[in-house]
Amino acid sequence: MLLLDLSESLNEKAAGSDQTILHLSQEAVSLLAWSIEQLGNPFAIAGFYSNTRDDAHYLEAQKADKKLMLILTGGQPSDVDAHDERLLIEDARQSVKEPDQKGIFTYCINLDPKADNYVSDIFGHQYTVIDHIERLPEQLPKLFMALTR
């Protein structure tokens, strides 16, 4: 399963492009989905904007040897009613821990060039930062293949 961040921050224009980060992410995810379909692997795409933790129920119910939840996001956790950065990071870390405890491997692909400052607090070593979005279409399939071997 790929969870695609649909938050407002992805509506910003990508550096050096007239397209939004969300639009470029959607194109890369579409290419990945097509590739996975050609391989015959089951694959689902879902979007999130603040309710990631509850989206793991779909994947939990699937019968598979490996369950992978890729989280494609463009930035640091945020919420309309919480402003404490540490609390938001701790909440996100708990959201990652719960699927891991149920046998679902979570992995973050972060598009924020500043992600190194916070992403390891949430995902440990289970993340990749792609700070040039134009590289996402080539990097996403490579990451998927490496994670599903």
N, C-alpha and C positions, 0 to 999 in steps of 0.2 A: 504494500500500500504506500502511496505517496501522498503525504499531507502537504498541500500547497497553502502557504501563508496568503491570505486575502486581505490583510490589514491595510489601513490607509497609507502606511509608509511605502507600500509597493506601487502606489500611483505616481510616485516621483519619476521624472525622466531619468533614464540611465545615462551615466556620464558618456558623452560623445555620441549620443543617439537621440533621435526624436521620438523614440518609443519608451513607454513606461517599463519599469522593472517587472511589473506584473505581466505585461504583454510578452516580454522576452522570456520570462519564466514559463508562461503557458506554451509558447512555441517549443521550448526545450522539452517540456513534459510531454507534449504531443508526440514529438519524435521518439522519446523514450518509450512511451506507451505502444507506439507502432512497432518498435523493435522487439519489445517483450512479447507482443501478440504474435509476431512472426516466429518466435521461439516456442510458442505454445504454453508459456507460463501464465498462471492466473495473476491478475494485476488489477488494482483499483486505485482510483484517484479521488481524493476528497479535499475539500477546502476547509480552512479554519481561520478564525480571527480572534478567538479568545477561549475556545472550548476544546482544545486539543485532547485533553485527558479523556473526555467522554467519547471521542471518535475511535478509540481502540477496540470497542465492542465488536465491530464488523470483522476485524482481523482475528480477534480472539476465537471467533466461532468457526473459522476456516480450518479445514484439515490440510496440513502441509508439514513437510519435514522441517522447513525453515520459514519463519515468519519475520519479515523485515518491514519496519515502518520507517520510511525515509521522510524527513521533515525538511521541506525547502522553505526557508524563511529569509527575510530581508533585514532583520534587525533584532535589537534587544527587546526582551519582553516588555510589554506595556499594557495598561488597562485604563479604561476611562474613570474608574472609581478607586484606583490605587496608584500612589505616586512614589512609594518607597522602593527604590531600585533593588535593594537587597531582598526585600519581601517578594518582589516580582520574580527575581532569580531563584529564590528558594521554592516558590510555588511552581515555577517551570521545572526545576529539578525533580520535584515530587511527581509532576506529570510524566516525566521520563522514567522514573523509577517504577511506577506501577505497571506499565506494559512489560518492562524488563523482568519483573517478578512473575509474570504470567507466560514467560517464554517467547516474548516478542522482542526482537532485537531492534532498538531504536538508533537511528543515525541521522545527524543533522547536516544539512548542506546550507551554509549560511552565506548570504551574498553581501554582508556588511563588511567593508574593509576594516572596521574597528572591532570586529567580533572577537578577536583574540583576547580582548580585555574582559570578556564575560562568558563566552560560549563553553569554555572548559569547566566552569563552575556548574553548568547545567548538564552537559553531556559527557564529562570526563574526557576520554580520548576518542569518543565516538562522534567525530565531526570532521568536516572539511570546510575551509573558508575559501570561497571563490570570489576574490575581490575585483575581478574583471568579468562582468556579466556576459560579455561577448564570448567568453570561453565556456559558458554553461552548456550549450548544446553538445560540445565535444566531451566535456568532463562528466556530465550526468550519466551517459551510458557506461563510461569506463568505471565510475564508482559503483554503479549497479552491478556490473559484471564481477567486479572484485569482491563485493559484499555477498554475492549469491553463490560463489564457488563452493 
